Amino acid sequence: VNEDGESIKEKGDMDVWIAVDAMHHLNKYNTAIFFTGDSDFLPLISYLKNNNKKVFIFSSQNNISEELRTGGDGYADVLEIPDIWGRELKYREAKK
C-alpha cells in the first residue's frame, strides 16, 4: 500500500527473498526445511549444505525434479502427510 492507501502490486520474487533471508541468518539455524518442488532452490540448498546446514525438502512426487529430491539431506512426499494436504495435491499432473 502506498502513501495514498492504494494497493501496489509487485512481481513475486519470493525465491530471491527466501534465499537472501536464509543466507543473512545463516548463523541462527542448523536445519532448513523447504516445502517446494522448485529447482530454482538448488543453488541455495547447495550453499546451505556447503555451510554445514541440514536441508530437508517436502514436495509431491509429481512436482519435484530428481536433482531437488536428492539434493538435500532428506525428502518426504507431502502426500504421505495425513489428509490435510494430501487430498489437494494427489491429483496434480506429473511434471515433465
CNS distance restraints for C-alpha pairs under 8 A (distance, minus, plus):
assign (resid   1 and name CA) (resid   5 and name CA) 5.43 0.50 0.50
assign (resid   1 and name CA) (resid   6 and name CA) 5.26 0.50 0.50
assign (resid   1 and name CA) (resid   7 and name CA) 4.46 0.50 0.50
assign (resid   1 and name CA) (resid   8 and name CA) 5.46 0.50 0.50
assign (resid   2 and name CA) (resid   6 and name CA) 5.47 0.50 0.50
assign (resid   2 and name CA) (resid   7 and name CA) 6.54 0.50 0.50
assign (resid   2 and name CA) (resid   8 and name CA) 6.62 0.50 0.50
assign (resid  13 and name CA) (resid  17 and name CA) 6.57 0.50 0.50
assign (resid  14 and name CA) (resid  18 and name CA) 5.97 0.50 0.50
assign (resid  15 and name CA) (resid  19 and name CA) 6.20 0.50 0.50
assign (resid  15 and name CA) (resid  40 and name CA) 7.54 0.50 0.50
assign (resid  15 and name CA) (resid  41 and name CA) 7.30 0.50 0.50
assign (resid  16 and name CA) (resid  20 and name CA) 6.11 0.50 0.50
assign (resid  17 and name CA) (resid  21 and name CA) 5.99 0.50 0.50
assign (resid  18 and name CA) (resid  22 and name CA) 5.99 0.50 0.50
assign (resid  19 and name CA) (resid  23 and name CA) 6.15 0.50 0.50
assign (resid  19 and name CA) (resid  41 and name CA) 7.91 0.50 0.50
assign (resid  19 and name CA) (resid  44 and name CA) 6.24 0.50 0.50
assign (resid  20 and name CA) (resid  24 and name CA) 5.93 0.50 0.50
assign (resid  21 and name CA) (resid  25 and name CA) 6.09 0.50 0.50
assign (resid  22 and name CA) (resid  26 and name CA) 5.90 0.50 0.50
assign (resid  23 and name CA) (resid  48 and name CA) 7.98 0.50 0.50
assign (resid  25 and name CA) (resid  29 and name CA) 7.43 0.50 0.50
assign (resid  29 and name CA) (resid  53 and name CA) 7.88 0.50 0.50
assign (resid  30 and name CA) (resid  52 and name CA) 7.75 0.50 0.50
assign (resid  30 and name CA) (resid  53 and name CA) 5.17 0.50 0.50
assign (resid  30 and name CA) (resid  54 and name CA) 6.30 0.50 0.50
assign (resid  31 and name CA) (resid  53 and name CA) 5.50 0.50 0.50
assign (resid  31 and name CA) (resid  54 and name CA) 4.56 0.50 0.50
assign (resid  31 and name CA) (resid  55 and name CA) 5.76 0.50 0.50
assign (resid  31 and name CA) (resid  56 and name CA) 7.70 0.50 0.50
assign (resid  32 and name CA) (resid  53 and name CA) 7.07 0.50 0.50
assign (resid  32 and name CA) (resid  54 and name CA) 6.21 0.50 0.50
assign (resid  32 and name CA) (resid  55 and name CA) 4.85 0.50 0.50
assign (resid  32 and name CA) (resid  56 and name CA) 6.38 0.50 0.50
assign (resid  33 and name CA) (resid  55 and name CA) 5.87 0.50 0.50
assign (resid  33 and name CA) (resid  56 and name CA) 4.87 0.50 0.50
assign (resid  33 and name CA) (resid  57 and name CA) 5.87 0.50 0.50
assign (resid  33 and name CA) (resid  58 and name CA) 7.61 0.50 0.50
assign (resid  34 and name CA) (resid  55 and name CA) 7.66 0.50 0.50
assign (resid  34 and name CA) (resid  56 and name CA) 6.30 0.50 0.50
assign (resid  34 and name CA) (resid  57 and name CA) 4.81 0.50 0.50
assign (resid  34 and name CA) (resid  58 and name CA) 6.05 0.50 0.50
assign (resid  35 and name CA) (resid  57 and name CA) 5.98 0.50 0.50
assign (resid  35 and name CA) (resid  58 and name CA) 4.67 0.50 0.50
assign (resid  35 and name CA) (resid  59 and name CA) 5.79 0.50 0.50
assign (resid  36 and name CA) (resid  57 and name CA) 6.98 0.50 0.50
assign (resid  36 and name CA) (resid  58 and name CA) 6.27 0.50 0.50
assign (resid  36 and name CA) (resid  59 and name CA) 5.37 0.50 0.50
assign (resid  36 and name CA) (resid  64 and name CA) 7.66 0.50 0.50
assign (resid  37 and name CA) (resid  58 and name CA) 7.80 0.50 0.50
assign (resid  37 and name CA) (resid  59 and name CA) 5.50 0.50 0.50
assign (resid  37 and name CA) (resid  60 and name CA) 7.38 0.50 0.50
assign (resid  37 and name CA) (resid  63 and name CA) 5.31 0.50 0.50
assign (resid  37 and name CA) (resid  64 and name CA) 4.17 0.50 0.50
assign (resid  37 and name CA) (resid  65 and name CA) 6.90 0.50 0.50
assign (resid  37 and name CA) (resid  68 and name CA) 7.19 0.50 0.50
assign (resid  38 and name CA) (resid  64 and name CA) 6.73 0.50 0.50
assign (resid  38 and name CA) (resid  65 and name CA) 7.87 0.50 0.50
assign (resid  38 and name CA) (resid  68 and name CA) 7.74 0.50 0.50
assign (resid  39 and name CA) (resid  64 and name CA) 7.47 0.50 0.50
assign (resid  39 and name CA) (resid  65 and name CA) 6.68 0.50 0.50
assign (resid  39 and name CA) (resid  67 and name CA) 7.58 0.50 0.50
assign (resid  39 and name CA) (resid  68 and name CA) 5.79 0.50 0.50
assign (resid  41 and name CA) (resid  45 and name CA) 6.12 0.50 0.50
assign (resid  41 and name CA) (resid  68 and name CA) 7.96 0.50 0.50
assign (resid  42 and name CA) (resid  46 and name CA) 6.11 0.50 0.50
assign (resid  42 and name CA) (resid  67 and name CA) 7.86 0.50 0.50
assign (resid  42 and name CA) (resid  68 and name CA) 6.32 0.50 0.50
assign (resid  42 and name CA) (resid  71 and name CA) 7.16 0.50 0.50
assign (resid  43 and name CA) (resid  47 and name CA) 6.12 0.50 0.50
assign (resid  44 and name CA) (resid  48 and name CA) 6.11 0.50 0.50
assign (resid  45 and name CA) (resid  49 and name CA) 6.16 0.50 0.50
assign (resid  45 and name CA) (resid  55 and name CA) 6.86 0.50 0.50
assign (resid  45 and name CA) (resid  71 and name CA) 7.19 0.50 0.50
assign (resid  45 and name CA) (resid  72 and name CA) 6.74 0.50 0.50
assign (resid  46 and name CA) (resid  50 and name CA) 6.06 0.50 0.50
assign (resid  46 and name CA) (resid  71 and name CA) 7.52 0.50 0.50
assign (resid  47 and name CA) (resid  51 and name CA) 6.33 0.50 0.50
assign (resid  48 and name CA) (resid  52 and name CA) 6.54 0.50 0.50
assign (resid  48 and name CA) (resid  53 and name CA) 5.27 0.50 0.50
assign (resid  48 and name CA) (resid  54 and name CA) 7.54 0.50 0.50
assign (resid  48 and name CA) (resid  55 and name CA) 7.42 0.50 0.50
assign (resid  49 and name CA) (resid  53 and name CA) 4.99 0.50 0.50
assign (resid  49 and name CA) (resid  54 and name CA) 6.37 0.50 0.50
assign (resid  49 and name CA) (resid  55 and name CA) 6.99 0.50 0.50
assign (resid  49 and name CA) (resid  72 and name CA) 7.68 0.50 0.50
assign (resid  54 and name CA) (resid  72 and name CA) 7.43 0.50 0.50
assign (resid  54 and name CA) (resid  73 and name CA) 6.06 0.50 0.50
assign (resid  55 and name CA) (resid  72 and name CA) 4.98 0.50 0.50
assign (resid  55 and name CA) (resid  73 and name CA) 5.27 0.50 0.50
assign (resid  55 and name CA) (resid  74 and name CA) 6.90 0.50 0.50
assign (resid  56 and name CA) (resid  72 and name CA) 5.61 0.50 0.50
assign (resid  56 and name CA) (resid  73 and name CA) 5.60 0.50 0.50
assign (resid  56 and name CA) (resid  74 and name CA) 4.77 0.50 0.50
assign (resid  56 and name CA) (resid  75 and name CA) 5.78 0.50 0.50
assign (resid  57 and name CA) (resid  68 and name CA) 7.99 0.50 0.50
assign (resid  57 and name CA) (resid  69 and name CA) 7.06 0.50 0.50
assign (resid  57 and name CA) (resid  72 and name CA) 6.62 0.50 0.50
assign (resid  57 and name CA) (resid  74 and name CA) 6.27 0.50 0.50
assign (resid  57 and name CA) (resid  75 and name CA) 4.78 0.50 0.50
assign (resid  57 and name CA) (resid  76 and name CA) 6.48 0.50 0.50
assign (resid  58 and name CA) (resid  75 and name CA) 5.75 0.50 0.50
assign (resid  58 and name CA) (resid  76 and name CA) 4.95 0.50 0.50
assign (resid  58 and name CA) (resid  77 and name CA) 5.83 0.50 0.50
assign (resid  58 and name CA) (resid  78 and name CA) 5.91 0.50 0.50
assign (resid  59 and name CA) (resid  63 and name CA) 6.60 0.50 0.50
assign (resid  59 and name CA) (resid  64 and name CA) 6.53 0.50 0.50
assign (resid  59 and name CA) (resid  75 and name CA) 7.81 0.50 0.50
assign (resid  59 and name CA) (resid  76 and name CA) 6.70 0.50 0.50
assign (resid  59 and name CA) (resid  77 and name CA) 5.29 0.50 0.50
assign (resid  59 and name CA) (resid  78 and name CA) 5.37 0.50 0.50
assign (resid  60 and name CA) (resid  64 and name CA) 6.60 0.50 0.50
assign (resid  60 and name CA) (resid  76 and name CA) 7.96 0.50 0.50
assign (resid  60 and name CA) (resid  77 and name CA) 4.86 0.50 0.50
assign (resid  60 and name CA) (resid  78 and name CA) 5.40 0.50 0.50
assign (resid  60 and name CA) (resid  79 and name CA) 6.21 0.50 0.50
assign (resid  60 and name CA) (resid  89 and name CA) 7.26 0.50 0.50
assign (resid  61 and name CA) (resid  77 and name CA) 6.16 0.50 0.50
assign (resid  61 and name CA) (resid  94 and name CA) 7.69 0.50 0.50
assign (resid  62 and name CA) (resid  92 and name CA) 6.85 0.50 0.50
assign (resid  62 and name CA) (resid  93 and name CA) 6.36 0.50 0.50
assign (resid  62 and name CA) (resid  94 and name CA) 4.09 0.50 0.50
assign (resid  62 and name CA) (resid  95 and name CA) 5.67 0.50 0.50
assign (resid  63 and name CA) (resid  92 and name CA) 7.99 0.50 0.50
assign (resid  63 and name CA) (resid  94 and name CA) 6.24 0.50 0.50
assign (resid  63 and name CA) (resid  95 and name CA) 5.53 0.50 0.50
assign (resid  64 and name CA) (resid  68 and name CA) 6.55 0.50 0.50
assign (resid  64 and name CA) (resid  69 and name CA) 6.42 0.50 0.50
assign (resid  64 and name CA) (resid  95 and name CA) 7.14 0.50 0.50
assign (resid  65 and name CA) (resid  69 and name CA) 6.14 0.50 0.50
assign (resid  65 and name CA) (resid  95 and name CA) 7.95 0.50 0.50
assign (resid  66 and name CA) (resid  70 and name CA) 6.12 0.50 0.50
assign (resid  67 and name CA) (resid  71 and name CA) 5.64 0.50 0.50
assign (resid  68 and name CA) (resid  72 and name CA) 7.20 0.50 0.50
assign (resid  69 and name CA) (resid  74 and name CA) 7.97 0.50 0.50
assign (resid  69 and name CA) (resid  75 and name CA) 5.98 0.50 0.50
assign (resid  70 and name CA) (resid  74 and name CA) 7.37 0.50 0.50
assign (resid  70 and name CA) (resid  75 and name CA) 7.18 0.50 0.50
assign (resid  76 and name CA) (resid  80 and name CA) 7.56 0.50 0.50
assign (resid  77 and name CA) (resid  81 and name CA) 7.50 0.50 0.50
assign (resid  78 and name CA) (resid  85 and name CA) 6.99 0.50 0.50
assign (resid  78 and name CA) (resid  86 and name CA) 6.64 0.50 0.50
assign (resid  79 and name CA) (resid  83 and name CA) 7.76 0.50 0.50
assign (resid  79 and name CA) (resid  85 and name CA) 6.82 0.50 0.50
assign (resid  79 and name CA) (resid  86 and name CA) 4.45 0.50 0.50
assign (resid  79 and name CA) (resid  87 and name CA) 7.89 0.50 0.50
assign (resid  79 and name CA) (resid  89 and name CA) 6.96 0.50 0.50
assign (resid  79 and name CA) (resid  90 and name CA) 6.61 0.50 0.50
assign (resid  80 and name CA) (resid  86 and name CA) 7.03 0.50 0.50
assign (resid  81 and name CA) (resid  85 and name CA) 6.91 0.50 0.50
assign (resid  81 and name CA) (resid  86 and name CA) 6.57 0.50 0.50
assign (resid  82 and name CA) (resid  86 and name CA) 6.38 0.50 0.50
assign (resid  83 and name CA) (resid  87 and name CA) 5.70 0.50 0.50
assign (resid  85 and name CA) (resid  89 and name CA) 6.44 0.50 0.50
assign (resid  86 and name CA) (resid  90 and name CA) 5.64 0.50 0.50
assign (resid  87 and name CA) (resid  91 and name CA) 7.74 0.50 0.50
